[in-house]
Structures are given as C-alpha cells and as structure tokens.
Amino acid sequence: MQSQQYDILVSDLRLADSNGLQGLDVVDCAQRTQPSIRCIVLTAYGSLEVESRARRAGTDVFLHKPKPLADLASVIDRLLVEQNPPSFA
C-alpha cells in the first residue's frame, strides 16, 4: 500500500486462520497510508460490536457472508461513483 495507490480495499474480517480481527488492522493501515481509500469488510462472524469497531477503523461498508459477487460489485461501483462524483459544466 505504500508503493501503489488503490481506490478500494476489500478485506475479510478474519485472516490467517485465527480468531482475531486482522481485517481491521488492514483497514487501519490502509486508512493511515491512503486516507482516500474506500474500505469494504466481509465477514461471516459479524456482530453489532464488531461492525461498530469496523466503522471506527474507517470501514465504509460492512457485509455479511455469503454475499453474491454481483452484490459486491454493485457496492464497489457505488463507492467509486461517490468517490468521483460526476462534474457538471
């Protein structure tokens, strides 16, 4: 993330076969290195508390698995449009 600019980050909440919330560490790192990045977190282990933590970490969208890829693509499209609103001359 330090050498490449990204518009969107999609991360699972739990990474590396653990019970932690490493996906939020990824979101935090992304927000520190690229403040304009839009973040999506996917999880099968969500709760209101975890979703609240994710939002405080900078997550734009918190999705519960399973989620069809078409739905994820729609969310990504929406975030990209919000990030780059059309200009009217």
N, C-alpha and C positions, 0 to 999 in steps of 0.2 A: 504494500500500500504506500510505501514511501517513494517508490520509483514510478508508479503508474497511477494515473487519475481514473477513478471509477465514478459512475453516476449512481449505481445501485449495488447494494450488498444484500445477498440472500444467505442467511445462516440458519442452521439448525440450532436449537437451544442447547442440546446436549451433544457434545463432541467427544470423540476418543473413548468410547465405551466407558464413560464414567457417569456418576450421578450428579455432577456439578452443573454449573450454568456457564460453561465456557463460551457458548454462543454470545452471551452478553459481554464477555471480555473482548470478543472480536468486534462487536458493535462499538464498545468503548474506544478501542484502538482506532477503528475507522473514523469515529467522530473527532478524535484528537488530531489525526493526521489529515483528514479531509472533511472539514466541517460541513460542506455542502452535500455530502453523500446521503442518499436516502436508504434507510435500512428496513429490511423485512426479516422477521424471525419466525421460523416454523417450529412447531413442537407438537408432540403427542402427549406431553406432560404439563400442560398449562394449568394455571390457576389464576385467580384474580391477583393474588400477591405477586406471582411471577410476572404476569402481564404488566403490573404496575412498575415493577423493577425494570422491566424491559423498556417501558416508556421513559422512565427517568434516565436510562442509559442512552436514549436517543433513537429508540426504535420507532419508525413511522407506522409500521403495520405488523400486527401480531396475528399469525394464522395458526389454526389448529389443524393437525394432520388427521386423516388424509385430506389432501386438497388437490383437486384435479389441476393438471398443468395449465389448462386453459384459464382457470381462475387465477392462478399465479401470474400468468402472462397479462391478464387484464389489470391486475393490481400494479404490475410493473409499468405498463403503459400509462396508467393513471398517474403514477408518481412522476414519470418522465414528463408528462404534459404539465403537471403542477410545477415542476422544476423549471420548465422552459415554456412559460405561457406565450401564446401567440401574440405578436405585436400587430397593432392596427395603425396604419399610416393615414 
